[in-house]
Amino acid sequence: MKQLTSLNFALSNRCNAKCIWCPTTRGIKSNFDMDTELVYKIVDEVSSKEFPYKLKTIHMSENGEALYHKDFVDIVRYIKRKLPDARLDMLSNFGLMSKKVAKVLTEEKIFDTIQVNIDGHDEHSYRAVKGIPFKSVMKNLKYFLEYRRDYNPELDFKINVMPAFEYTATVYYALGENPEQVKPGQAVPFSTYDMVCQSLLDHLGGELYDSLTTIKHSKPGLWAERDKFKKLGFDPEQNLKCPMVDVLEQSIYVAPNGDYYACCLDDNNDLVLGNLKDNTVLELWHSQDRIQFVDDLKAQSFEKIGYPCNTVCACQTIMIPDDKLKELESLHSDAASVVFE
């Protein structure tokens, strides 16, 4: 058995964005935040001298926007104080990032890595993808990076880019139809990675733009289209490996209600291996259910595990060939929106 090295909190399953490539907004049965005392209970256990594993990473914002939580700042301060040697990471869309919170996070050097998804280059392309205003996100991003420059320039700050045009083109190329959230005949805003990079440079200025650790051109994993893959059926002869199995051997994911769910790609928490309100982290980590689940993943027994792992083909990274994408970009370069049909 491998050691537990990573703890992943979904502080909230609410999100202010409605990204077309994110399954979180589709399957959530109810919207709520994690009880703050439950977070403290978990952190107290894993930071105690009796706990046998040394955590390397604490990740926030699994399947929701952590900034929604009313006690967000108190929680991350608590984690940093109790687990000073662990890396604290966060993924956010920055739509809810206030100046007050930005100053606290940078001045107190709470996070080691922050990632922000910027998936459009202007108001039209960004709002159509995410449902939140581009202008306010750019404003929030700029003052955060200014605070970072002044208080914590060592903070690893990454931008992820996956425009709706590229995602829709990839899904259409792979499945012959639009993503679930794009209706037949619906226009998708035209935006590319290069256009997003230029827009970031224009809004941030050269100094802040150059200070970014990376601007990653994200490639789609099609787990958001799991129901479409389910209709196609799963062919055991494909001999596909779970792309997350190495991570899952060392990680725990905690839903807002305390459920220990098996995988970050299990957006609707179909595979629950226990609840941390009723059990300790150590009890669930050593449970037979967890050990059997990992063994079944490694043996590629996806049908035995059931949904959602019996659609493991949806968890693979699917890429449209670069030459095909460039051809489409050239074809539609003068268009504001594109219809795939």
N, C-alpha and C positions, 0 to 999 in steps of 0.2 A: 504494500500500500504506500502510495506517495504521500508526502507531507502536505498539509493544508498551508497554502502560501497566499491566497487571495480571498478577500471578502468583498462582496458586491451588494450594495444597498440600493434598492428602489425606494427612495424616501417618499416618492409620490408616484401614482400611476396616472396623474393628470398631466396634460401637456397643453401649452398655449398654441402649439403649432399642429398642423394637420398635413404632414408631409405625405405625398402620394406614394412614396416607397417605404413608408413605415407601417408595419402591421399593428402597432400599439393602439392606434385610434380606431381600429376595426373590431377587436375582440374583447375589449375591456367591459366587464359586466357591471362595474361600479367604479366611481372615482373617489379616492380617499388617500390620505397621507399616513405614513407609518407613525405609530405612537412613539413619541420622543423617549419615553421611559424604556420602551423595548430596545431602541437603539443603544441607550446607555447600558442596559442589561447585557446585551451582546458584546459591546466594547469592553465592559468590565471583565467579562469572562476571558476574552481572547487576549487581554492585556495583563492578566493575573500571572503571578510567578508559577502557579500550578499548571497553567496551560502548556501543553507539551510542544506546540508548534510556534514558530516565529513568523508572523505575517509580514510579507514583503510589500503588499499592495492593498489599499482600501479604495474601492472605486464607487463613485456616486453616479446617480442618474441612469440606472438600468430601467429601461421601459417607462420613462416618464421624465419630467423636468423637475430636478431637485430643488430649484429656486422657488417652486410653489410652496414648499414646506415653511410654515410660519417660524419654525425654530432652526432654520437652515444654518445660520451663523453660529448659534450656540452648539449645534451638533458637530459641525466641522471643527470648531475650537476644541470641543471635548475629545474628539478623535485624535486630533493633533497632540493634545496634551498627554493622553493616555498611551498613544502609540507613536512616539516621536521618531522612531526609526523606520516606520512604514511609509511608503510613498502614498500620497493622497492624490487621487486623480478624479477629474470630473469631465463629463460631456454635457454640453448645453447648447441651446440655440441663441442664448444671450438676449432674448426678447424681454426677459424679466430682470436683467442685471441692472441694479440701481447704482448710483454713484456711491452711496453709503456702503453697500455690500462690497463693491469693487475696491474701495479704499481699505476696508478691513482685510479682505483676502490678500491684497498685495502688501500692505503695510505690515501685517502680522505673518506674512510668508506661510500661509496655511497650506496651499496646494503646491504640489510638485509638477503636475501636468494638467493643463486645461485644453480641451478640444472644443472647437466651435464649428458647426456645420453651416456653411454659406453656399446655398444651392441655386442662386440666381444672381444676375448682374445688375438688375434694376428693379424698380417697384413692380412692374408688370410681371417679370419672370419670377421674382422671389415670392411675391404675395400669392401668385397662382399655385406655387409649389407648397408653400408652408402656411399660408393663411394669416401671416403676421406682417406688419409693415417693415419694409426694407430700410427706410430712412431711420427709424428708431433703433434698429439693430446696428446699423453703421455708427450711429451716435454712441450707443452703449459700448460698442467694440472700441471706438476711438478713445473714449475717456478711460476705459479699462487699460488699454495699452499705454496710455500716458502715465497712469498710476504705476503700472508695471515697470516702465522705464525709470520712474523716480524712486520706487521702493524695492522692487524685486526683479531686476533685469534677468536673473538666472532662471526665472519661472519658464518652464518648457510650455510654449504656447503654440498650438497647432490649429490650422484651418483645414477642414475637410470639404471637398467640393464634389457634388454629384447632381448636376442639373437635371431637371425633369425630362428635357429633350433626350439626353443620353440614356436615362433610365428607361423611358418609354421605348426608345429605339432598340435597346437591348432586350427588353421583354418581348417586343414584337418580333425581333429576330429569332429569339429562342423558342417562343410559343406560338407565333403566328397570330397573336391578338394583343390588345392593349392591356396594361396593368389593371388590376381590379378597380382602382379608383379613377380610371380614365374611361369614360363611356365611349362606345363606338361613335366615330364622327366628331368627338370632342377635340378641340384644338389645344395643343400643348405649347407653352411659350418657348421660343427658340432662345437658348442660352448655352454657352460652352464653357469649358474650363478656362480657356484663354480669356474669354470675355469677363469671367468672374475675377480672374487675377488682375486684369486691367482696371476693373471697377474698384477693387480693393485698393490698388495703388492710387487711384484718383481720390477716393474718400479718406484714406489714411495719411497720405503723403509718403514721400520716399523713406523718411527715417523710421516711422512706425512699421511700414510695409517690410522694410529690410530687417526689422527686429524679429519678425515672425520666425519661429523655429522651422516650420515647414508649411507648405500649402499642398496638401495631398489630393491627387486626382483619384477619388474613390471609385472602385469598380463594384458593380452591383452583385450582391448575393440575393437570390430571388426568394428568400424565405417569406417575404411579404406576399408572394403569389402562391403560397402553399396550397390553397384550395384548388387552384388551377392545375398544379402538379398532381394533386390527389385525384382529380378527374382523369388525368392521363394514366394513372396507375403507377405502381412501383415495381420495377423489374429487378428481382434479387440477383439476376445474372449480371447486372451492371457492376457489381462488386465495388460499390462506392464506400469510401471510408467517411465516418463522421469527422468533419473538419474541426470540431471543437473538442474531441475526446481528450487530447493532451491537456487542454485548459481545464476541462471538467474534473480531471483527476486531481486537481490541486485547488479548486475554487468552490465557494458556496455563494449562491444567489438568494437574496432575501427579498420577498415581496412585501408591499406595505402592510399586509395583514399578518406578517410573520411567517408565511409559508416559505420553506426551503424548496425552491423550484429548481429543476434539474439543469436548465440551460438558458443563457441570455436570448437564444433564438426561439425559446418557448414563450412567445409573447403573451399567450393567454393562460399561462401557468397550468397546462394540462397535465404535466408530470410533476406532481408534488411528492417530496420524499419525507415530509414531516413539517412541524411547525415550531418555531423558536419561542413562542409564548409558552409552550408546554414542555419543551425539551431544551437541553443545553446544546451548544454548537458541537461539543465533543460527542455527545450521544448520537446526534444525527450523522456526524462524520464517520463514526464507527458502526453505524446501523447496517444491518444486512441488506435493507432495501437499496441503500446507496451503493454498497459494494457490488451487489448483483447488477444494478443498473450500469455501472461502469464496465463490468465484465461483459455484459450483453452488447454494449456499444463497441468494445474492442473486438468482440467476436462478430460484429456486423449483423447481429440478430435483431434487425430493425422491425420485422413483422412481429416478433415476440414482444418487443417493447410497446408497439402500437403507436397511435398518434401522439405527437407529430413526427416521431422518428421514422415511421414507415413512409414518409415523404422526404427522406434524406436528400434526394436529388435537388430539392428546393434550397438546401443549405449550402450548395456549392457556389463558388464564385463563377458567374456566367459573364463572359465578355464578348461583345460584338467585335469582329476583327477591326483593327485600327483603320485599314484601308476603306472598309465599308462605312465606318463612322465618319471618316474624313470626306468620303463621297457625299454622305447625307448632309454634313455641315456645309459643304460647298454648294450643294443644290439649294439649300434653304437659307443661305447666309443673309439674304435681303428680306426675309420674312420675320414678322413679329411672332407668329405662331405657326405650328405645323400640325396637320392632321395625318395620323398613320392609318392607312386602310389599304 
